[in-house]
Amino acid sequence: MSLRIILPAESNLPDSPIENVRDFLARSEAENCQREVIFFDESLTGYVIYSGDRAGDFSVYLDISIVPEEANRARFSNLHSPQRNHTSPALSTPEPEATEQPNSYSILNSTLTGSDIVYSGEVLAERSANIVDGSSSGIEVSQCIVWRFNIPIVYPRKKFGNPRVKVSCYLNEKESSSSSAVNDIEDRADDNALTFVESASLPDYSYADKPNILEELNHGVVNKDDALMNQKFEFYEEKEVRTNPATHSRTGTGSGLDRVEENDVTIPTGSIPSQPVHEQPMHISGSVSLPITVSSVIKLKSTKPAGRNNILLSTLNIEASEEVQKMYTKKDNMYFNILGLSVVFKAGTIEELISNEFPIRFKLEDSLNLTYKLINNDFLDKELKQQDGSGVQFTSTKPVNIKLTLQVQKKCEGKNEFTTISNTIVTSWNPYLDFSIIAPPINSSLKATAPTGGQIGPGGSLGAIPTLGSSGLSSHFQTSPLIQSQATFGAKLPPRKAALLSSAHKQKTSSFVDVNIIPSINNNVPSSNISYSSQSGGNLGGASKVLNSASSVTVNLTTSSSILSGLKLTFIGKLSIQLGQITTWRLQAINNSTGSLNLSLLVQSPSSQLGSGNNASTKSYSHSNLLLNYGKTDTPIIYGQGQLQSLYRSLKVVKSGVIILDNDIRLGPLENNSVFETEIKLIGVSRGVFNLDGIKIFDTNTGDGLDFGKLVEVFVV
């Protein structure tokens, strides 16, 4: 007789009555069909298989425990006591070498009933020859019962390293009518006689002297003079129970309880029905232990676009956990199959910026990014409550309900087919988003620079994340005066004229004064000073970049006209990066000023280079352009030669050899005389020497910012 637990690797095993049980048993016994690992939040499916020569009314108790690896090595005693009647399965006391009660590790107890049976009947099995009892080999018929169970695997009460799932089952046979008669005799007691019943597992003991049943009442006898009070309470057995054939000797030490060798208690013949050994109640057990780990990791990153306090842009990142990545390699061809993803925001509205259709399948070494736009409607309610004077407290943190459903699959070699090796994993997460963060104001230096595309920003085959430079700030850029006057007049210009007018009056606002670049790679080579001056003549602040080594670039913002004075930015990393490879730089910000800063590093497309390489002024446009006849659409626009050249250069596509994969990097809060460190990722797309034009640093509290990307040069090899 045997009882075993099968946890199949395939999830499409039958949940209805099994037709071909021999194929099912053969497939379940194969080693490659067994589970190797179990995941949290998984709906685990398994089978309990009984094989034996008896068929009866069985009940199966199932216990699921998550134990640390150290406790799993220890030997626990039976989790259920088969000799006792259980109303619900419970864990018993472990052996002395076990350090903790296994009760603290149990997460679920269940009883498998007749409704869980998927097969019950006879099976033919090959019997091998046994030298001990002299039996020969051949075909034997055995009884087989298969129970199916489906249970959720939840997280344990406490966290510990290297957890394992221990699935234990215990089969108890319900008592028959003969065993019930035995219990009736055991429980029956006469007022004047005491009947002892022989036990199969416990030795027979009997009192050497007749016990006084009322001895406990004699503790109140204290007065020896009073005859009534001196009388003791006594009650003995009136009938002695002795053996019928003969009396036998009794051994003992006179301590009260002696071992009865032959016995001088009698068991009336025929009072206990005889019961063969093979009809005794049967109690067998089985267990299996497997490692358990977290399948996926969910991250949620949020930021606010400039000037919008009731909006959050949140990016949901789904990737495999570190344990799963260490467990499987690229050769294993393991995949995540996202069956469904539900994101609910009850405090407002939520919109997915890039729509996706499920299911989505991707490799374990990849990640999936989904971007959402969340609008908090409670901001309007807050303003109304302040107006009507109600004292209802406003909460700025709002929950988001995320429900992820996935499966782990393996790709078949040489085929475009996938085998599901896990059951459905349903993960629920309810993070809180904080809308109290003040959105950065719209800086004037950022308004005039309109992004030309999405080349600076993360991209991927599994869903790109829109950058703030291309989506979040695009609705806040100011238009040129001519376009504003055109809207005032209520007339419409052709698209070509509107684009020309808009491009002709763009002005470059960022400027740098006295920028010194000091290379110090070779001390024998004298340093050279290079000065830059702004074309517009304005002075938004000076910046200095010192190249301390081949792998460090420092930018000092030392002007006193901005709140950024005293800020020191250091880029630590390789200045020469490989083509097509992602390089990580460490960005270190040091605040040497007297005030605190809350900085944000923003990446935008580089501004148009108007008038570069010549002295043509972009402001000297022809006055005849203002005398347009808005009723006609064929009136030509008159420009000078310098204006046409500047306009031609501005319309050319700006090529960039370096793409920055991070955007809206928050630095701070950065107190005075403190340091903040973060990371940025870059990738080179073409060989050459390029600067990081488009990087802007600004304070989110005041809106003061500066473009310093031209000061940092990168070599792509």
Sequence and secondary structure as in RCSB ss.txt:
>XXXX:A:sequence
MSLRIILPAESNLPDSPIENVRDFLARSEAENCQREVIFFDESLTGYVIYSGDRAGDFSVYLDISIVPEEANRAR
FSNLHSPQRNHTSPALSTPEPEATEQPNSYSILNSTLTGSDIVYSGEVLAERSANIVDGSSSGIEVSQCIVWRFN
IPIVYPRKKFGNPRVKVSCYLNEKESSSSSAVNDIEDRADDNALTFVESASLPDYSYADKPNILEELNHGVVNKD
DALMNQKFEFYEEKEVRTNPATHSRTGTGSGLDRVEENDVTIPTGSIPSQPVHEQPMHISGSVSLPITVSSVIKL
KSTKPAGRNNILLSTLNIEASEEVQKMYTKKDNMYFNILGLSVVFKAGTIEELISNEFPIRFKLEDSLNLTYKLI
NNDFLDKELKQQDGSGVQFTSTKPVNIKLTLQVQKKCEGKNEFTTISNTIVTSWNPYLDFSIIAPPINSSLKATA
PTGGQIGPGGSLGAIPTLGSSGLSSHFQTSPLIQSQATFGAKLPPRKAALLSSAHKQKTSSFVDVNIIPSINNNV
PSSNISYSSQSGGNLGGASKVLNSASSVTVNLTTSSSILSGLKLTFIGKLSIQLGQITTWRLQAINNSTGSLNLS
LLVQSPSSQLGSGNNASTKSYSHSNLLLNYGKTDTPIIYGQGQLQSLYRSLKVVKSGVIILDNDIRLGPLENNSV
FETEIKLIGVSRGVFNLDGIKIFDTNTGDGLDFGKLVEVFVV
>XXXX:A:secstr
 EEEEE BS S   SS  S HHHHHHHHH GGGB S EETTBEEEEEEEEEES    EEEEEEEEEEEHHHHHS 
   SS TTS  SS       TT  S GGGGEEEEEEE GGGEEEEEEEEEEE  BTTTTB  EEEEEEEEEEEEE
EE    SS  SSEEEEEEEEEEE   HHHHHHHHHHH   SS       SSS  EEESS   TTGGGGGG   SS
 HHHH       SS    SS        SSSEEE SS SS   TTSS    GGGS  EEEEEEEEEEE  EEEEE
EEE  TT TTEEEEEEEEEE HHHHHH  GGG EEEEEEEEEEE TTEEEEESS   S EEEETTSEEEEEEEEE
ETHHHHHHHHHHHT       EEE EEEEEEEEEEE TTSS EEE S  EEEEE  EEE  S      HHHHS  
   SSSS   TT     IIIIISGGG    HHHHHHHHHT    HHHHHHHHHHT        S  EEE S TTS
         SS   S   EEEEEETTEEEEEE  SSSTTTTEEEEEES SEE BT EEEEEEEEEE SSS EEEE
EEE      TTTTS   TT   GGGGS  TT S       HHHHHHHHHHHS    SEEE   SEEEEEE TTEE
EEEEEEEEE SSEEEE TTEEEEETTT  EEE GGG EEEE 
